[in-house]
Amino acid sequence: MLDLNAVQAALKEFQLDGWLLGDFRGSNVLAERILEIDADNVGSRRYFYCIPAQGVARKLVHRIESGVLDHLPGEKTVYLTWQSLEAGLKEMVGGMKMLAMEYSPRNGNPYISRMDAGTVELVRSFGPEVVASGDLIQMFEAVWSDEQWASHRAVAEQTEAAFVHAWNFIAERIREEGATNECAVQSVILDHFRQEGMVTHHPPIVAVNAHSGNPHYETGSGAETAIRENDLVLIDLWAKFDRPQAVYSDLTRMGYVGQTVPEKYNEIFRIVAAARDAAIECVQSAFAASRALEGWEVDRSCRKVIEDAGYGEFFVHRTGHSIGQETHGNGANIDDLETHEERRIMRRTCFSIEPGIYQPEFGIRSETNVFIDGDGNVHVTGGELQTEVLPILAAY
């Protein structure tokens, strides 16, 4: 149940007069989540829910779907015509100066920009200044419960274990048959997930040699997907337990099919690992000093390491993403490349740190997860941080 007292406390903290949530045919999934509306039962008419910093919440619903917000507290107004819709909106936001909506200036952050421009224009015509609701969304969508934090720790153990199964399978097949392939390794990981009651929205990435240079490579079939001795292998996997409110673990590891790893791979890996560690240290130092931290700052601290090493052009994605009930959650991302992420890194939220260097011949990525607990302690999850490419045939 939406905690209106908590929302109103947050509005006062952010010096906002209110928060206007609304949707039309599922266009604002963030509003659906906050207002606890089942995505399978999205209606066909517009609705709005306005929470003031103090006072009673207000609902505006169409006559045909007048019960859509009945599970929420507040006063209800039913509209039928477009004129009565506009009049109802004007009354809801009347007198407010600073109003939060799922809006991003210049669409600088498309992850939270879910209200259409026309609706924003209409609301502005009634007087309020519309500001981004990104940090409010985080507080009531991306913040984890104690149960979710426990779920993440447990599933992180199993995602870490999946690498053991994958590396061991590769070593066995190389010794017994001289080769395996990307899809076979992917199947081993998925079998492990099923056995442990885990699900994933998309199969893991297993990428050999030049395929590892494509950050969003789709594991495939064919001769070029064969894995043999002296090959480099990237595995990126993510999963959660198959139960309500469960959250993801998302990790990437690198292995080399041999007894020792060529220096050209470890040289790049050390740069990537140093960038990863710089990002983690940025988060740790900020929370140790009780300093507000925004997502772009963490990305910048990570990216600088790779740029200073001369590989900036090969780091082609953001440093990390929010993690929640989806692999890519609705909290702050670690990004100053694709967006200038100004949402704050909040307590009880989780995100990935995953720098990479992607060249035509091969790519190197290292990914771990970071969770900030309620006391501001920074937890790095997913097992021991990888410091060099794993020599698979020496380790298994």
Secondary structure, 3 states (H helix, E strand, C coil): CCCHHHHHHHHHHCCCCEEEEEECCCCCHHHHHHCCCCHHHCCCCCEEEEEECCCCCEEEEEHHHCCCCCCCCCEEEEECCHHHHHHHHHHHHCCCCEEEECCCHHHCCCCCCCCCHHHHHHHHHCCCEEEECHHHHHHHHHCCCHHHHHHHHHHHHHHHHHHHHHHHHHHHHHHHHCCEEHHHHHHHHHHHHHHCCEECCCCCEEEEHHHHHCCCCCCCCCHHHEECCCCEEEEEEEEEECCCCCCCEEEEEEEECCCCCCHHHHHHHHHHHHHHHHHHHHHHHHHHCCCCCEHHHHHHHHHHHHHHCCCHHHCCCCCECEECCCCCCCCCCECCCCCCCCCECCCCCEEEECCEEECCCCEEECEEEEEECCCCCEEEECCCCCCCCEEHHHHC
